[in-house]
């Protein structure tokens, strides 16, 4: 079966996000004064073949832990759906 994984990797909330802070400051400078916080991360999509959704989930979780995120500084979450 073919699956599509949608993965979001974000900096941990406890860590400073300089890119997010720069965007926040720029938004305030151009008039978006009501914006309170900006965090910048990565969005990754992966198509994969697996025998079952549980197998696909295990593959993606392992890839996120080993390669797609830095577990010391980032968290990740993902969804997987079957595609035709």
For each residue, the residues with C-beta under 8 A, 3 or more apart:
1: 49 50 51 52 53 56 82
2: 47 48 49 82 83 84
3: 47 48 49 50 53 56 80 81 82 83
4: 45 46 47 80 81 82 83
5: 44 45 46 47 48 56 60 78 79 80
6: 43 44 45 78 79 80
7: 42 43 44 45 46 60 64 68 76 77 78
8: 41 42 43 44 76 77 78
9: 41 42 43 44 64 68 69 74 75 76
10: 39 41 74 75 76
11: 15 17 20 39 40 41 73 74
12: 15 73 74 75
13: 39
14:
15: 11 12 73
16: 21
17: 11 20 21 38 39 40
18: 21 22
19: 22 23 40
20: 11 17 23 24 37 38 39 40
21: 16 17 18 24 25 38
22: 18 19 25 26
23: 19 20 26 27 38 40
24: 20 21 27 28 35 37 38
25: 21 22 28 29
26: 22 23 29 30
27: 23 24 30 32 35 38
28: 24 25 31 32 33 35
29: 25 26
30: 26 27
31: 28
32: 27 28 35
33: 28
34:
35: 24 27 28 32 38
36:
37: 20 24
38: 17 20 21 23 24 27 35
39: 10 11 13 17 20
40: 11 17 19 20 23
41: 8 9 10 11 74
42: 7 8 9 68
43: 6 7 8 9
44: 5 6 7 8 9 68
45: 4 5 6 7
46: 4 5 7 60 63
47: 2 3 4 5 83
48: 2 3 5 56 59 60
49: 1 2 3
50: 1 3 53 55 56 59
51: 1 55
52: 1 55 56
53: 1 3 50 56 57 80 82
54: 57 58
55: 50 51 52 58 59
56: 1 3 5 48 50 52 53 59 60 80
57: 53 54 60 61 78 80
58: 54 55 61 62
59: 48 50 55 56 62 63
60: 5 7 46 48 56 57 63 64 78 80
61: 57 58 64 65 78
62: 58 59 65 66
63: 46 59 60 66 67 68
64: 7 9 60 61 67 68 69 76 78
65: 61 62 69 71
66: 62 63
67: 63 64
68: 7 9 42 44 63 64 76
69: 9 64 65 74 75 76
70: 73 74
71: 65 74
72:
73: 11 12 15 70
74: 9 10 11 12 41 69 70 71
75: 9 10 12 69
76: 7 8 9 10 64 68 69
77: 7 8
78: 5 6 7 8 57 60 61 64
79: 5 6
80: 3 4 5 6 53 56 57 60
81: 3 4
82: 1 2 3 4 53
83: 2 3 4 47
84: 2
